[in-house]
Structure formats: C-alpha cells, structure tokens
C-alpha cells in the first residue's frame, strides 16, 4: 500500500488522536493554534485542549491580506502568491508553537487548517442567478503538510458548498457533537468578524439543530477604529464606544438591509458589511457628521441588534436561552452589555463553562471536523431548509 495511505489508515485506527486546529478569522489579529487530543467520534467525541496560542500577525502580514480581503477586484499574481505564502507562514507558526510546547511534529497526527477567508459569495449576496454559492479561503494545505511534515486537512468550506450549502457557518457540526446538553436549550454565539450562533435543542434532536450568521460582529467596529484612530487595531474593552451615544437614525438605516429579514439560516460577510455600507447608511440618514465615539457606539448597537433580531426571528420575542459566547467580541463589555439589553430574557455565559476556552473554540471546531473526516461518519443535522449537508469536510494533503 502507498505509504501515505498507510499513514492515513494508521491515524484512523488509533484510539486517541492529536490534531492541531488552526483558525484565522476576519479580524486578522493572528492565527489561533489549538492542540487537541481526541477519543471517539460523532456523539461519543471527547476532546481535551492540551495547548492553545494565538500567534499575532504583524502589520505587514495584515497589509498583504487586506490587499485581497473582501475586495471586488484583485491582482491575480498576488492572489496566487498569497495562497502559497500563507500556507508556509501558518506552517512556520505551527512549528514555532510546537517548539515552545516541547512537542515534536511526529507526535501530532494531523493539522486542521481553516485558512484565511478572502471572499464569501453566497448566491443571495452576489445576486447572479446563473452562478452558484461560492467561497474562497487561502493558505495552501500542501504547503502546510510539506513544511511541517504533518498530515493536513484544509479547505473545509468547499464540500459544504458543493453539497448544496452556503459554505458558512460550519460551527454547527462541532457545536452539536460536543456542546449539546439534555434538558437545556442552548445558543452558542460566536462574536467574530461576522457574528453567528448555533441552536442546540434540549432534546438532543439533531433535526432541530441549525446555525446562522446574524450580521456583523467586530468587522465594522475594527475597520472604523483603524480609520478613525490610526495605529489602533480595535476598540479595547469597548472603551471608545462607551463614550458615545447611539444614533437611532443611523441604526435604523443600517438595519434596513434585506439580509436582516431573510429566512434563517443565512450567511454573509465583509463583502456586504464593510465601510462603504456604513457610509451609504450615513448618507441615507444624514449622519455623516457623527463624532467618532457616536459612530462606534452605533456600530456596536448594530452588531447587538443583528444578533437579537436573528434570535427573535427564529424563536419569538421572549424565549429564554442560556447563551454561551466566544470570539473576540466576547471581550468587549460594551457589546456584551448591548446584547443583554436586547435579550433580557436570556442568560449569558461563555464556552469556558462548557470546558472549552472561548478564544480557542473556533480552532477546536475545525479540529473536530478533521477528526470526523478521519474516523467518523457523515451525519445529517437539521431538516428542510435548515439542514446542513451530511458530508465529510476538508481536503487531505500528505506530507510526502
């Protein structure tokens, strides 16, 4: 048998597996690296996070990515080069983490790499009826595998699209397997660049489970902080927004987009919710002269309102939930306070209460997807228009 296939077969038969999950989100703050130990698969999955780190991106790295990120037109040569460059960069970051943790690459069974989303184009967003849903993540898995010497799974979103999905959000697969709890309806809320939540039914009924984007999380806040306060990457602790006042006219204009009334589940990205979108809403509402802090306060309220509208749209106005938050927005007290005001009937916690550090959650979820592809079985989740495809996700790259 081919030695690569022998290695794959060996990993699949192991009683425990060590898988590194990698996540680089739309905030571009860095690469999340989670070393996970797995036993079992499917509903019997047990995962222990052995190590976690966020390796920060330099401003030069962010600059190269932003030349492509959510841009309507790009230089084809730069796109091609960044695909290989990011794969190698992420590989070097993984190797540096392993060295710091005193772990040899041979002690790791697989890498699960989300890559860097460059453009997300579901049909409802691009509006071209003759063209399919599509999404693009860069950071070549072959480069990761060869550079690290570790079997690598990557490009997870493509199979979801190929099987009829929109490519996002994918959190529902891992959320269902490791966070479901009998007797408690749960919402797993991720406040990344784009906010999304997964609904987990207290009955453990997989047909009731779904995941949906809700609108912007941090992407607009971060973009305007960088523009208005040069040298600052984000509104730390929501301090700037807390000094401003929400402008209701601008908020109403921001919430007027058809996305917020579209049927759940739905997906979106910075291709829609970007500074140009905000500037158009300011022109519509006559609020171009807002102070920086008032604008940030309004954008914070916009993110919270998007989450709350999706929750109410899906479940009615006052259904109580425990909401377990993760993602960068979880560290923003101003945003979290706005969410509590919007959803007073809900109790807020973080995924730390469920055994997974909230900053590590997204990286862990991709490690779970890789574990399922290696040893599990594709399983349907949801039903009807809320169903997610029963597919194994991730392309496999051998190190040799």
N, C-alpha and C positions, 0 to 999 in steps of 0.2 A: 504494500500500500504506500502511496505517496506520503513522505514524512510529514508534510503539512497536515494532511488529512488524519494521519495517525495522532498528531498532537491535538487536533480538534476533538477527535474521538476520546482521547485520554482525558482532556479537560471536562468533557461532557459526562464522563463516568465517575468523576471524583466526588466523594461525599461532601466536601466543602470546597468552595472556590473563592479566590481573592480576585476581585475585579475593581479596577480604578474607574470611577465615573468622572467625566470631565464636562463642565458646563461653562460657556462664555455667553453671557446674555446681552441684551440690547443696551444695557447701561455702560458696557465696555470698561468696567472697572478692573477686570482681570479674569484669570482662569481659575475656577473652582475645581479643586482636585480632592476627591474623596476615595480613600482606600477602604473597600468594604469586604467583609467576609460573609459568604452566603452558604446556607444549607437549605436544601429543599427547593421547591419551585411552586408556582401557582399559589393557591390559598395557604399552602404549607410553607411559604417562603419565610425564612428567618434571616435578618440582616443585622450585622454589627458594623458600625463605622469605627474602624481601627485608627484612622488618621484623617485629618482634614486640614486643608490650607487654601487660602485664596492668594494666588500669585499675581501681584498687581501688574497691570500694563503700564509701560512708560507712555509719556505723552506722544512720543514718536510712533509707537505702535498704534495708539488710538488714532493718530492722524492718518496713517496708512489705511486703516479700516474705514474711517469716515469718508475717504475718497470714493468708496464703493457703497457704503451702508445706506440702504433705502434711497439710493439715487436713481432717477429715471433714466439717465444715460451715464455710461462709464467708458473708460478706455479699456479695450479688450485685452491688451497686453498686460495691464496692471491687474485685471481680474484673474488672468491666468497665473501670473506670478504669485499673487497673494494666496491662491489656493495651496500651492506647494509650500510657500514660506510659512503660512500659519500652521500647517501640519508639522513642519520641522520645529517651529517655535514652541508649539504645545508639547512636542516630544521632549525638547530640552527642559521645559518646565516640569514635566513629569519626572525626568531623570534627576533633576535637582531636588525635588521633593523626596524621592526615594533615597537619595544620598543623605539628606537631612534626617530621614526616619530610620536610617541604617537598615534598609531593605534592598536586597538585590533584585534586579529586573526578573531574574529566573524564578523568584518567589511569587511573582504575580501571574495569574492565569490569563487575564485579558484586560484590555482597556475599552471603555465605552465612551466614545467621543461624540458629543453633540455637534461640535463645530461652531462656527460663527455665522449666525443668520445674516445674510446680506440683503435679501429681498423676499418678502412674503406676498404672494399674489393669488389669493383665492378668487374664484370667478365672480363672487358678489362684489369684490372690491375692484378688480380690473375692468369689469363690465363688458367683456368681449365674449359674446355668447358662443362663438365657434371655437373658443380656446378653453383648456381645462384649468382646474386648480393647479397651482404650482408654488414651489418654494425653493429657495437656494441657500444652502449652508456651505461655507468654505472651511478648509482645514483638512487636507487630503489624508485619508486613513492609511494609505500605503506608506506615506512618509512617516507617519506616527509609528507604524509597525516596524518598518525597517530601522528607523533611528533608535527605537527603544529595545528592539528585539522581542516585543510582546505582541501576541495576537490582538488585533484591534477590530472592533466593530464601530461603524460610523454611519453617517448619512441616514439617520433613523427616520426622518420625516418622509422620505420618498415613497416607501412602501405604503404608508398611510394614504398618501395622495393617489398612488397607483390603484389602491383597492377601493377608492371612492370617497376617501376622507378629504379634509382640507389641509392636512399637514400640521394642524395645531388645534387646541393644545393636546399634548401627549401625556400629560401628568396623570390622566385618569387610569392608565394601566397600572402604574406603580402605586398610586394612591389607593386603589381598590384592594390590591394584594396585601399591603402592609399596614394600612391605617383604618380599615373598616372595623367597627366595634358593634356587636349585637346590643340592641337597646338604646343606641344613641345615633340620631341623625346628625351628620357632621358635614360641614363645609371646610374644605382645605383651600385656603385663599393664598395665592401667590402674588405678591406685590412686586413684580419685576418691572422691566421697562413697560411691558404690557401686563395688565392685571388679568388673572383668570382664577376660576375656582372649580373644584370638583365636588360634586354632591355624592355622599356615601350614605346609603339607606340603613337605618337601624335594623332592618330585616335581613341585611346582607344579600338582598336580592340584586344580582348583577344586572338584571334588565332595567332597574330603576336608576342605575348609576350613569352620570354624564359629567362632562367637563365643558366649560365655555370660557372664551375671553369676554371681558366686560368693558374694555376700553383702555385708555392709557393708565399706567401705574406711575412710573417715575420718568418716563421718556420725555415728556414735555417739561416737567419741572427741571430735570437735569439740563436740557437744551437751553432753557432760558436763563438758568443760573450761570451757565458758561458764557452766554451772550451778555448778560447784564452785569456780571461780576467776574471780569476776566481773571483767569488764574484759579478760579473756584470751580470744582467739578460738580458739586451737588449741595443742596441746602441741608447742611449737617444739623441733625436734630430738629429740622423744620423751623429753625430759629428765624429765618428771614420771613417765611410765610406767616409765622405767628405775629409778626409786627404789622401785617397788613389787614385790610378789610376785603371781604368777598364782594365782588361787584356782581349783582344779580342779573343785570342786563347781559353782561358778557357770558356769565354762566349759562343763561338760557340759550344764547346763540351757540355756545359750544355743544350743548346737549341737543341741538336741533337736527343733528345728522341722522339719516335713516338707520344707521347702524344700531342705534340705541333702541329702536322699535323692531328690529329684525328678529326673526324667530331664533330661539335658543335651541341647540348650541350654535355658536358663531365664532368667527375668528377675525382678527385684524392685526395691524402692526403700525410701525412708524411711517410706513409708506402713506398711510392716511393721516394719522395723528402726529403731525410734525409742526414746526414753527409756522409754515405757510398756512396751515389750517387755523391756527390761533390768530394770525394776522387778519385772515379773511373774516373771522368771527368778530374781531375788534372793529373792522370797518363796518360790518353789518350793524353792530350795536353802538357804534360811535364812541368807542372806549380806547382809542389809540393813545390817549394821554395818561393812561393809568400809571401810577407810581410802580416801580419795580416790586415793592413788597405787596401792593394790592394785586398785581398780576399774579405773583406766586401764590398768594392766598386763594385767588380764584382758581388757579390751576390745581391746587391741592383739593379744593372743594369739588372740582370737576372729576378728578380721579375717584374720590369717595362716592360721588353721586352715580358714576358709571357702575361701580360695584353694587351699590344699593338698588339701582334700577333693575339690574340683572337678577338680583336675588328676589325682588318683589315680582318681577315678570315671571319668574319660574315657580314661585311658591306662594304668592299672595302677600298682602301687606304686613302681616304680623306673625308669620310662622317662626317659632323660636328655634334657634340653632346654637350649637357651640361652633364657633369659627376659629380654626387653627391657622394662624398666619405664618407666612415665611416670605423670603425675598427682601430686597433692600428697603422697600417701603415700610417694612415692619419696624425699622429703626427710626422712623420719622414720627415723633409723638404728635405733631400737628395733623398729619394724615390719619393716624390711628384715632385721634380724638374726633375728627370729622366723620370717620366711619361709625364710631359709637353713637354719634348724634343721629346719623342717617338710619342706623339699625338698632334702636334702643332695646328691642326685644331679644337681641342676640347677646351671647356671652363670648368674649374674646379671649383667646389664649394663643399659644404658638405651638409649633410641632415639637418643641423641646418636651412638652408634656406627654408626647407620644413616643419619645425615645430617639428622635432624630433632630439634631441641631438645625434650626431653621435656615441658617446660611448654607448648610450642606445639602438641603433637601433636593434641590434640582439636580445636582450632580449624582446624588444617590439614586434618584429616579431613573436616570439613564443607565446606571449600573444594573438596576433591576431589569430594565428592558433587555440588556445584554444577557443577563442570567436566564431570562425566559427564552431568548433565542437559542442559547447554548443547550439548555436542558429541559425547557418547559414545552408546553403545547399552546398554540394559538387559541385564544378563547374569546368568544363574543362578550361585549359589555354594552349594556343599553339595549334599546329596541327602537324600531321605526326610525324617524329622522334623527333621533338622539343616539343611535347605535354607533359604535366605533368598530372599524374592521377587525375581524378575527385573523390577524396576521402576525408573523414574526418580523420584528423590525431590526434594521441595521445590516449594512454590507460588511462582509468579513474580509479582512486583509491579513494575509500571512506575513510573518516577519522575514521569511526567506523564500 
